């Protein structure tokens, strides 16, 4: 179920967002939601080239496998 969020924006930021939303023929709320989701995807996820580097890094993968085994057997400790 959709939730309502109140967002306080400076007038100039509001006008900019509203203008950009209008150019894309979408409501302001949809423009903001889409922009935030794009930001999250670009900053939180690995692109295909970076993932390829990770997959090809043998020492890193060996370390991750050891860590996975240790975590499953509850060895070690979590550091905050």
Residue, then its C-alpha position, 0 to 999 in steps of 0.5 A: x500500500x502506498x505511503x504518504x511522505x511530507x518533503x520540505x523543499x526550498x522554493x528554488x529546488x521545488x521549482x527546478x524539480x517541478x520544471x523537470x517533472x513537467x518536461x518528462x510529463x510526470x507528476x512531481x512525486x513520481x519524478x522524485x521517486x524515480x530520481x531517488x531509485x536511480x540514485x540508489x541503483x547507481x550507488x548501491x549496486x555494482x555495474x557489470x565491469x566491476x562485477x567482472x573484476x570481483x569475479x576474476x579476483x581469486x584471492x578476494x573470492x577465496x577470502x569470501x568463501x572462507x568467510x562464508x564457511x566461518x559465518x555458517x559455522x558461527x566461527x569468528x565475531x562480527x565487528x561493528 
